[in-house]
Structure formats: C-alpha cells, structure tokens
C-alpha cells in the first residue's frame, strides 16, 4: 500500500500538541535509542541529521549528550520549528525525507519512530549512505511487523512493516555494517477500546487508514471484538492491550 504523505503530514500536524503527552511508547523508544547511541557511538558526532524529528523527543535527549557543531532536524511539516525555538544549535531541512536533498558529509544520521512511513525504505537507506561520511553512524528505531497488531487484526488497517532480518539485509546491501540490532514489545493498557482509538488519533498514527471510515456499526463491532485482546486485573477491571514493536539498529557506513 502506497503511503499518502499529505495525509501523514495533516494527521501529525493536527496531533502536534497531544503527541508529546500521548506518545508514551514513542518516548520510551527515544530514551532507549539515546542510551544505545551513548553506548555505541563516540560523543563527538560533529554534524548530525535527524529524520522525522516531530516534537523533538529524541533531539532534546541527544543534544546534551553529544558534542555537535551542527544538528539538523527534518520533518514533513514546518510547524515543528516551534519545538526548537530555544535550541540555538538546531538547523532545519524540512520536507519529505524520500524526496528532499540531504545535507552532505554527515557524521551521523538518527531517527526514531519515523522510517516506517517511507514508501521505499531501501532507497532512503541509499540516500543516507550517500550523505554520511565513511565510517559515519546510522542509528534509528523503526516499528516491526507486530506493531499495533491488535488494530490490524480487527480492522485490516496498518502499515507493511519490515522484520529485523529484512532491515539488516537492506542495510548491508547499501554498504552498512549493523553493529547492534534489538527488538522490543511494549504493551500499553487502556480501560476501553475507544481510549485505544483516541490514543492513536492523538499520536497521529491513524494516517495509515486507507479508505477506511468508522461507522456506528463498525465501531460497535470493534468494541465487541477487542475483547479478544483484553485481560482482567486483580480488582476485576478489564483492560485492553495495544502493542508497539520497536526495532533498534546501530549501523555504520563501511563502503
């Protein structure tokens, strides 16, 4: 399924204020990715480019952690600039990461929870390889095949995700050495399926709905069927699971 980038831009722009509060899993992922970068990469990553910066969760973790001369952020919509108005070190390269020209001679490219929105990830990896210096770092998180699996099972809607093995193979084909690859399952619990939908809307991820319209009947069926993914607490309260499946990769350009 081809991803409509205009729709992605509209949904994330609409969710820009609720994202920081609601994107609990994405914040955890940014924190863990920043730890991996600290463990594997040198502190002096002089010229860094971040793809899909959003409200700056990863940026604001990395800026105090790294010694940078220039930190360049990218996203689809210009409104993200307001999240960086107090960051003197941040420059902007806005637009669709599949079509824009990347800055050159980069020491590192980083990205968290954004690359799954690319229509041709292999081409994006090729662009990244070309923009990096030899021995430059490519550190990112991306969602894997079990991401939001409950929604896909009940509605048939969802992105086509790559496995960790597929990602590693694609990177190696583009001249990268994968130094670290790790997967997680993050389960969020909600008191009602409606809260699951509100959470997804507040984080902008409904942008992948392709000609899908919620009707009253479809909504009621969704509530009923979500019982398959529910569990009861010790206090006999029912909670409904939503799964995130992040994959973390630390790679280096070797050719």
Buried (B, 14 or more C-beta within 10 A) or exposed (E): EEBBBEBBBBBBBBBBEBBBEBBEBBBBBBEBBBEBBEEBBEEEBBBBBBBBBBBBBBBBBBBEBBEBEBBBBBBBBEBBBEBBEEBEBBEBBBBBBBEBEBBEEBBBBBBBBBBBBBEEBBEBBBBBBEBBBEEBBBBBBBBBBBBBBBBBEBBEBBBEBBEBEBBBBBBBEBBBEBBEBEEBEBEBBBEBBBBBBBBBBBBBBBBBBEEEEEEEEEEEEBBEBBEEBBEEEEEEEEBBBBBBBBBBBBBBBEE
